Amino acid sequence: MRLQFLGDALDHWKGALFQHLCSENLLKDLHVEPMITDSRIWTPKELNTYARLLQLKNTERIIHSDRTFTRTYPDYFKSIKYSGDLFLDPDTGIATGKAYRKHIKTDEI
């Protein structure tokens, strides 16, 4: 996720989808991994905006809000100790075949 895209139509769509899935009891205790790829961590105000757009109850549901995503950090996903519903929000998506720089590969998760 990149700050320059915060608040785009996809964030509103994701939030509406999460709200619907939670109201139907299809998601339990949803948390989000934004996979921030900016050169700096986000401010509390930016994290709060992201949480509101995604219909999260608070920023405590954002995992790794204190660091940026980098492929050179080998324990990035290993450090996630949460075992409930988790949404990954990479820049472009998760690649199951050919991957480009903005994709996260399944073997990296």
DSSP file (Angstrom, degrees, kcal/mol; ACC not computed):
  #  RESIDUE AA STRUCTURE BP1 BP2  ACC     N-H-->O    O-->H-N    N-H-->O    O-->H-N    TCO  KAPPA ALPHA  PHI   PSI    X-CA   Y-CA   Z-CA
    1    1 A M              0   0    0      0, 0.0    36,-2.4     0, 0.0    37,-0.5   0.000 360.0 360.0 360.0 137.2    0.0    0.0    0.0
    2    2 A R    >   -     0   0    0     34,-0.2     3,-1.9    35,-0.1     4,-0.3  -0.946 360.0-131.5-119.8 140.1    1.3    3.4   -0.9
    3    3 A L  G >  S+     0   0    0     -2,-0.4     3,-1.8     1,-0.3    -1,-0.1   0.818 103.3  67.3 -57.5 -34.2    0.1    6.7    0.8
    4    4 A Q  G 3  S+     0   0    0      1,-0.3    -1,-0.3     3,-0.0     0, 0.0   0.722 104.0  46.0 -62.9 -18.7   -0.4    8.4   -2.6
    5    5 A F  G X  S+     0   0    0     -3,-1.9     3,-2.0     3,-0.1    -1,-0.3   0.383  80.2 128.5-103.1   2.2   -3.3    6.0   -3.2
    6    6 A L  T <  S+     0   0    0     -3,-1.8    44,-0.0    -4,-0.3    -3,-0.0  -0.402  76.7  19.6 -60.1 126.3   -4.9    6.3    0.2
    7    7 A G  T 3  S+     0   0    0      1,-0.2    -1,-0.3    -2,-0.2    -4,-0.0   0.532  89.5 141.7  91.2   7.6   -8.6    7.1   -0.2
    8    8 A D  S X> S-     0   0    0     -3,-2.0     4,-1.4     1,-0.1     3,-0.8  -0.207  71.7 -90.8 -73.9 175.5   -8.9    5.9   -3.8
    9    9 A A  H 3> S+     0   0    0      1,-0.3     4,-2.3     2,-0.2     5,-0.2   0.814 124.6  61.1 -58.4 -32.0  -12.0    4.1   -5.0
   10   10 A L  H 3> S+     0   0    0      1,-0.2     4,-3.0     2,-0.2    -1,-0.3   0.880 100.2  53.6 -66.0 -36.6  -10.5    0.7   -4.1
   11   11 A D  H <> S+     0   0    0     -3,-0.8     4,-2.4    -6,-0.3    -1,-0.2   0.910 110.2  47.5 -63.3 -40.6  -10.2    1.6   -0.4
   12   12 A H  H  X S+     0   0    0     -4,-1.4     4,-2.3     2,-0.2    -2,-0.2   0.906 112.9  49.0 -65.2 -41.1  -13.9    2.5   -0.3
   13   13 A W  H  X S+     0   0    0     -4,-2.3     4,-2.4     2,-0.2    -2,-0.2   0.927 111.3  49.1 -64.1 -45.7  -14.8   -0.7   -2.1
   14   14 A K  H  X S+     0   0    0     -4,-3.0     4,-2.9     1,-0.2     5,-0.2   0.930 111.2  50.4 -59.6 -45.8  -12.7   -2.8    0.4
   15   15 A G  H  X S+     0   0    0     -4,-2.4     4,-2.5    38,-0.3    -1,-0.2   0.908 110.8  48.1 -60.2 -43.2  -14.3   -1.0    3.3
   16   16 A A  H  X S+     0   0    0     -4,-2.3     4,-2.3     2,-0.2    -1,-0.2   0.902 112.7  49.3 -64.5 -40.6  -17.8   -1.7    2.0
   17   17 A L  H  X S+     0   0    0     -4,-2.4     4,-2.8     2,-0.2     5,-0.2   0.931 112.0  47.6 -64.0 -45.7  -16.9   -5.4    1.4
   18   18 A F  H  X S+     0   0    0     -4,-2.9     4,-2.6     1,-0.2     5,-0.2   0.913 111.0  51.8 -62.1 -42.5  -15.5   -5.8    4.9
   19   19 A Q  H  X S+     0   0    0     -4,-2.5     4,-2.3    -5,-0.2    -1,-0.2   0.924 112.5  45.6 -60.7 -44.5  -18.5   -4.1    6.4
   20   20 A H  H  X S+     0   0    0     -4,-2.3     4,-1.6     2,-0.2    -2,-0.2   0.939 113.4  48.4 -64.0 -47.6  -20.8   -6.5    4.5
   21   21 A L  H  <>S+     0   0    0     -4,-2.8     5,-3.1     1,-0.2     6,-0.8   0.879 113.5  47.7 -63.1 -37.7  -18.8   -9.6    5.3
   22   22 A C  H ><5S+     0   0    0     -4,-2.6     3,-1.6     4,-0.2    -1,-0.2   0.896 108.9  53.4 -68.9 -39.8  -18.7   -8.7    9.0
   23   23 A S  H 3<5S+     0   0    0     -4,-2.3    -1,-0.2     1,-0.3    -2,-0.2   0.788 109.4  49.4 -66.5 -26.0  -22.4   -7.9    9.2
   24   24 A E  T 3<5S-     0   0    0     -4,-1.6    -1,-0.3    -5,-0.2    -2,-0.2   0.325 116.0-118.3 -91.0   6.8  -23.0  -11.4    7.7
   25   25 A N  T < 5S+     0   0    0     -3,-1.6    -3,-0.2    -5,-0.1    -2,-0.1   0.803  80.2 124.6  58.9  32.5  -20.7  -12.9   10.4
   26   26 A L      < +     0   0    0     -5,-3.1     2,-0.4    -6,-0.2    -4,-0.2   0.623  67.4  48.9 -93.7 -15.9  -18.4  -14.2    7.6
   27   27 A L  S    S-     0   0    0     -6,-0.8     2,-0.5    -9,-0.1    -2,-0.1  -0.975  70.8-160.0-121.6 139.2  -15.4  -12.4    9.1
   28   28 A K  S    S-     0   0    0     -2,-0.4    57,-1.2     1,-0.2    -6,-0.0  -0.977  70.5 -18.7-121.6 123.2  -14.3  -12.6   12.7
   29   29 A D  S    S-     0   0    0     -2,-0.5    -1,-0.2     1,-0.2    55,-0.1   0.915  83.1-151.4  52.8  53.6  -12.1  -10.0   14.3
   30   30 A L        -     0   0    0     -3,-0.1     2,-0.3    54,-0.1    56,-0.2  -0.290  17.6-176.5 -61.6 134.0  -10.7   -8.7   11.0
   31   31 A H  E     -a   86   0A   0     54,-2.1    56,-2.3    25,-0.1     2,-0.4  -0.909  12.7-142.0-125.8 158.2   -7.1   -7.3   11.0
   32   32 A V  E     -ab  87  62A   0     29,-2.8    31,-3.1    -2,-0.3    56,-0.2  -0.964   9.9-159.4-127.6 137.5   -5.3   -5.7    8.1
   33   33 A E  E     -a   88   0A   0     54,-3.1    56,-2.5    -2,-0.4    31,-0.1  -0.932  11.2-171.3-110.0 101.7   -1.7   -5.8    7.0
   34   34 A P        -     0   0    0      0, 0.0     3,-0.2     0, 0.0    -1,-0.1   0.679  20.5-144.9 -73.0 -16.2   -1.2   -2.8    4.7
   35   35 A M        -     0   0    0     28,-0.3    56,-0.2     1,-0.2     2,-0.2   0.955  20.6-149.2  50.4  56.7    2.2   -3.7    3.5
   36   36 A I        -     0   0    0     31,-0.4    33,-4.2    28,-0.3   -34,-0.2  -0.374  23.2-179.4 -61.9 122.7    3.3   -0.1    3.5
   37   37 A T        +     0   0    0    -36,-2.4   -35,-0.1    31,-0.2    -1,-0.1   0.277  41.6 115.1-110.7   9.3    5.9    0.5    0.7
   38   38 A D  S    S-     0   0    0    -37,-0.5    31,-0.1     2,-0.2     4,-0.1  -0.283  81.0-109.8 -68.5 166.4    6.5    4.2    1.2
   39   39 A S  S    S+     0   0    0      2,-0.1     2,-0.3    29,-0.1    -1,-0.1   0.548 100.7  39.1 -77.7  -5.9    9.9    5.2    2.4
   40   40 A R  S    S-     0   0    0     27,-0.1    -2,-0.2     0, 0.0     2,-0.1  -0.945  91.4-100.2-137.5 158.9    8.6    6.2    5.8
   41   41 A I        -     0   0    0     -2,-0.3     2,-0.1    25,-0.1    25,-0.1  -0.415  49.6 -99.7 -73.0 158.2    6.0    4.8    8.2
   42   42 A W        -     0   0    0     23,-0.3    -1,-0.1    25,-0.2    -6,-0.0  -0.453  32.9-113.7 -81.3 152.3    2.6    6.4    8.2
   43   43 A T     >  -     0   0    0     -2,-0.1     4,-2.5     1,-0.1     5,-0.2  -0.354  32.2-105.0 -74.9 162.0    1.6    9.0   10.8
   44   44 A P  H  > S+     0   0    0      0, 0.0     4,-2.4     0, 0.0     5,-0.2   0.873 123.1  54.1 -55.8 -37.1   -1.2    8.2   13.2
   45   45 A K  H  > S+     0   0    0      2,-0.2     4,-2.1     1,-0.2     5,-0.1   0.911 109.4  46.8 -64.4 -42.1   -3.5   10.5   11.2
   46   46 A E  H  > S+     0   0    0      2,-0.2     4,-2.2     1,-0.2    -1,-0.2   0.899 113.0  49.2 -66.5 -41.0   -2.8    8.6    8.0
   47   47 A L  H  X S+     0   0    0     -4,-2.5     4,-2.6     2,-0.2    -2,-0.2   0.888 110.0  51.8 -65.0 -39.0   -3.3    5.2    9.8
   48   48 A N  H  X S+     0   0    0     -4,-2.4     4,-2.5    -5,-0.2    -2,-0.2   0.907 109.1  49.8 -64.3 -41.8   -6.6    6.5   11.2
   49   49 A T  H  X S+     0   0    0     -4,-2.1     4,-2.5     2,-0.2    -2,-0.2   0.931 111.4  49.2 -61.0 -45.9   -7.8    7.5    7.8
   50   50 A Y  H  X S+     0   0    0     -4,-2.2     4,-1.9     1,-0.2    -2,-0.2   0.925 111.3  49.4 -59.1 -46.6   -6.8    4.1    6.4
   51   51 A A  H  <>S+     0   0    0     -4,-2.6     5,-2.9     1,-0.2    -1,-0.2   0.915 111.9  48.3 -60.9 -44.0   -8.6    2.3    9.2
   52   52 A R  H ><5S+     0   0    0     -4,-2.5     3,-1.4     1,-0.2    -1,-0.2   0.912 109.8  51.9 -64.2 -42.4  -11.8    4.4    8.7
   53   53 A L  H 3<5S+     0   0    0     -4,-2.5   -38,-0.3     1,-0.3    -1,-0.2   0.869 111.8  46.5 -62.3 -36.2  -11.8    3.8    5.0
   54   54 A L  T 3<5S-     0   0    0     -4,-1.9    -1,-0.3    -5,-0.2    -2,-0.2   0.340 114.8-117.3 -89.0   7.5  -11.6    0.1    5.5
   55   55 A Q  T < 5 +     0   0    0     -3,-1.4     2,-0.2     1,-0.2    -3,-0.2   0.804  58.5 158.4  62.8  31.4  -14.3    0.1    8.1
   56   56 A L      < -     0   0    0     -5,-2.9    -1,-0.2    -6,-0.2     3,-0.1  -0.581  49.0-127.2 -82.3 150.6  -11.9   -1.1   10.9
   57   57 A K  S    S-     0   0    0     -2,-0.2     2,-0.3     1,-0.2    -1,-0.1   0.846  81.3 -23.9 -67.8 -33.4  -12.9   -0.4   14.5
   58   58 A N    >   -     0   0    0     -7,-0.1     3,-1.4     1,-0.0    -1,-0.2  -0.971  69.2 -90.4-166.7 173.4   -9.6    1.2   15.2
   59   59 A T  G >  S+     0   0    0     -2,-0.3     3,-1.9     1,-0.3     6,-0.1   0.621 109.4  80.7 -73.8 -11.0   -5.9    1.4   14.2
   60   60 A E  G 3  S+     0   0    0      1,-0.3    -1,-0.3   -29,-0.0     5,-0.1   0.683  84.2  64.1 -66.1 -15.0   -5.1   -1.4   16.6
   61   61 A R  G <  S+     0   0    0     -3,-1.4   -29,-2.8   -30,-0.1     2,-0.7   0.414  82.3  94.6 -86.8   1.1   -6.4   -3.7   13.9
   62   62 A I  B X   -b   32   0A   0     -3,-1.9     3,-0.7   -31,-0.2     2,-0.3  -0.857  68.2-149.8 -96.8 117.8   -3.6   -2.7   11.6
   63   63 A I  T 3  S+     0   0    0    -31,-3.1   -28,-0.3    -2,-0.7    -2,-0.1  -0.628  77.0  12.4 -86.5 144.7   -0.6   -5.0   11.8
   64   64 A H  T >  S+     0   0    0     -2,-0.3     3,-1.2   -31,-0.1   -28,-0.3   0.844  73.8 148.9  58.6  37.4    2.9   -3.7   11.1
   65   65 A S  T <   +     0   0    0     -3,-0.7   -23,-0.3     1,-0.2    -1,-0.1   0.614  68.1  60.2 -72.1  -9.7    1.7   -0.1   11.4
   66   66 A D  T 3  S+     0   0    0    -25,-0.1     2,-0.3     2,-0.0    -1,-0.2   0.266 107.1  39.1-102.9  10.5    5.1    0.7   12.8
   67   67 A R  S <  S-     0   0    0     -3,-1.2   -31,-0.4   -27,-0.1     2,-0.3  -0.974  73.8-115.5-152.3 165.1    7.2   -0.4    9.8
   68   68 A T        -     0   0    0     -2,-0.3     2,-0.4   -33,-0.1   -31,-0.2  -0.735  36.7-106.4-102.2 155.1    7.4   -0.4    6.0
   69   69 A F        +     0   0    0    -33,-4.2     2,-0.3    -2,-0.3     3,-0.0  -0.632  43.8 164.6 -82.2 133.7    7.3   -3.6    3.9
   70   70 A T    >   -     0   0    0     -2,-0.4     3,-1.4     3,-0.2     6,-0.2  -0.985  40.0-139.0-147.1 139.7   10.5   -4.7    2.2
   71   71 A R  T 3  S+     0   0    0     -2,-0.3     5,-0.1     1,-0.3    -1,-0.1   0.676 102.1  67.1 -70.9 -15.6   11.4   -8.0    0.7
   72   72 A T  T 3  S+     0   0    0      1,-0.1    -1,-0.3     2,-0.0    -3,-0.0   0.545  80.5  84.7 -83.2  -4.7   14.8   -7.7    2.2
   73   73 A Y    X   -     0   0    0     -3,-1.4     3,-1.5     1,-0.2    -3,-0.2  -0.810  64.9-169.9 -95.8  96.9   13.3   -8.1    5.7
   74   74 A P  T 3  S+     0   0    0      0, 0.0     4,-0.3     0, 0.0     3,-0.3   0.728  78.8  48.9 -66.1 -23.7   13.1  -11.9    5.9
   75   75 A D  T 3> S+     0   0    0      1,-0.2     4,-1.8     2,-0.1     5,-0.1   0.202  74.4 113.2-101.6  17.6   10.9  -12.2    9.0
   76   76 A Y  T <4 S+     0   0    0     -3,-1.5     3,-0.3     1,-0.2    -1,-0.2   0.945  89.3  28.9 -55.1 -54.7    8.2   -9.7    8.0
   77   77 A F  T >4 S+     0   0    0     31,-0.3     3,-1.5    -3,-0.3    -1,-0.2   0.817 114.9  62.7 -78.1 -30.0    5.4  -12.2    7.7
   78   78 A K  T 34 S+     0   0    0     -4,-0.3    -1,-0.2     1,-0.3    -2,-0.2   0.784  95.2  62.7 -63.8 -25.2    6.9  -14.5   10.4
   79   79 A S  T 3< S+     0   0    0     -4,-1.8     2,-0.7    -3,-0.3    -1,-0.3   0.567  77.7 101.2 -79.3  -6.9    6.5  -11.7   12.9
   80   80 A I    <   +     0   0    0     -3,-1.5    -3,-0.0     1,-0.1   -17,-0.0  -0.701  43.8 174.7 -79.7 115.1    2.7  -11.7   12.5
   81   81 A K        +     0   0    0     -2,-0.7     2,-0.3     2,-0.0    -1,-0.1   0.325  40.9 113.4-102.5   5.5    1.3  -13.7   15.5
   82   82 A Y        -     0   0    0      1,-0.1     4,-0.0     2,-0.0    -2,-0.0  -0.584  40.9-176.0 -80.8 139.1   -2.3  -13.0   14.7
   83   83 A S        +     0   0    0     -2,-0.3    -1,-0.1     2,-0.1     3,-0.1   0.308  53.0  83.5-121.2   9.0   -4.4  -16.1   13.7
   84   84 A G  S    S-     0   0    0      1,-0.2     2,-0.3   -55,-0.1   -55,-0.1   0.037  98.2 -36.9 -91.2-155.7   -7.8  -14.7   12.8
   85   85 A D        -     0   0    0    -57,-1.2   -54,-2.1   -56,-0.0     2,-0.4  -0.531  66.1-176.1 -69.9 126.9   -9.1  -13.2    9.6
   86   86 A L  E     -a   31   0A   0     -2,-0.3     2,-0.5   -56,-0.2   -54,-0.2  -0.992  16.0-156.4-132.6 128.2   -6.3  -11.1    8.0
   87   87 A F  E     -a   32   0A   0    -56,-2.3   -54,-3.1    -2,-0.4     2,-0.4  -0.916   9.7-152.2-104.9 125.0   -6.4   -9.0    4.9
   88   88 A L  E     -a   33   0A   0     -2,-0.5     6,-0.1   -56,-0.2   -56,-0.0  -0.813   6.7-166.8 -93.6 135.1   -3.1   -8.4    3.0
   89   89 A D        +     0   0    0    -56,-2.5    -2,-0.0    -2,-0.4    -1,-0.0  -0.586  14.5 173.4-124.4  68.7   -3.0   -5.1    1.1
   90   90 A P        -     0   0    0      0, 0.0   -88,-0.1     0, 0.0     4,-0.1  -0.253  47.0-100.0 -71.7 165.8    0.0   -5.2   -1.3
   91   91 A D  S    S-     0   0    0    -56,-0.2    12,-0.2   -90,-0.2   -89,-0.1   0.914 110.9  -1.6 -51.3 -51.8    0.6   -2.4   -3.8
   92   92 A T  S    S-     0   0    0     10,-1.8     2,-0.3     1,-0.4    11,-0.2   0.772 113.5 -87.3-113.7 -40.8   -0.7   -4.4   -6.8
   93   93 A G  E     -c  103   0B   0      9,-0.8    11,-2.2     2,-0.0     2,-0.5  -0.954  48.0 -55.2 156.3-174.5   -1.8   -7.8   -5.6
   94   94 A I  E     -c  104   0B   0     -2,-0.3     2,-0.5     9,-0.2    11,-0.2  -0.879  48.0-144.3-101.0 126.0   -0.7  -11.4   -4.9
   95   95 A A  E     +c  105   0B   0      9,-2.5    11,-1.2    -2,-0.5     4,-0.1  -0.782  23.7 175.7 -95.4 127.5    0.9  -13.1   -7.8
   96   96 A T  S    S+     0   0    0     -2,-0.5    -1,-0.1     2,-0.2     3,-0.1   0.520  81.2  14.3-101.5 -10.0    0.3  -16.8   -8.3
   97   97 A G  S    S+     0   0    0      1,-0.4     2,-0.2     0, 0.0    -2,-0.1  -0.011 125.8   7.6-126.2-126.2    2.2  -16.9  -11.6
   98   98 A K  S    S-     0   0    0     -2,-0.1     2,-0.4     1,-0.0    -1,-0.4  -0.447  73.4-154.3 -65.0 130.2    4.5  -14.3  -13.1
   99   99 A A        -     0   0    0     -2,-0.2     2,-0.2    -4,-0.1     6,-0.1  -0.867   8.8-158.3-113.6 142.8    5.2  -11.6  -10.6
  100  100 A Y    >   -     0   0    0     -2,-0.4     3,-2.0     4,-0.1    -5,-0.1  -0.598  43.7 -88.7-105.8 174.1    6.2   -8.0  -11.1
  101  101 A R  T 3  S+     0   0    0      1,-0.3    -9,-0.1    -2,-0.2    -2,-0.0   0.811 125.6  51.5 -54.9 -34.9    8.0   -5.7   -8.6
  102  102 A K  T 3  S+     0   0    0    -11,-0.1   -10,-1.8   -12,-0.1    -9,-0.8   0.473  95.9  87.2 -86.4  -1.1    4.7   -4.5   -7.1
  103  103 A H  E <  S-c   93   0B   0     -3,-2.0     2,-0.5   -11,-0.2    -9,-0.2  -0.652  70.2-137.8 -93.0 153.3    3.3   -8.0   -6.5
  104  104 A I  E     -c   94   0B   0    -11,-2.2    -9,-2.5    -2,-0.3     2,-0.2  -0.927  24.1-132.8-102.8 137.0    3.9  -10.1   -3.5
  105  105 A K  E >>  -c   95   0B   0     -2,-0.5     3,-1.7   -11,-0.2     4,-0.7  -0.618  14.5-121.2 -90.9 150.7    4.6  -13.8   -4.3
  106  106 A T  G >4 S+     0   0    0    -11,-1.2     3,-0.9     1,-0.3    -1,-0.1   0.838 112.8  57.3 -60.1 -33.1    2.8  -16.6   -2.5
  107  107 A D  G 34 S+     0   0    0      1,-0.2    -1,-0.3     2,-0.2    -3,-0.0   0.630 100.6  59.1 -74.9  -9.9    6.1  -18.1   -1.3
  108  108 A E  G <4        0   0    0     -3,-1.7   -31,-0.3     1,-0.2    -1,-0.2   0.639 360.0 360.0 -87.1 -16.4    6.9  -14.7    0.3
  109  109 A I    <<        0   0    0     -3,-0.9    -1,-0.2    -4,-0.7    -2,-0.2   0.463 360.0 360.0 -84.5 360.0    3.8  -14.9    2.5
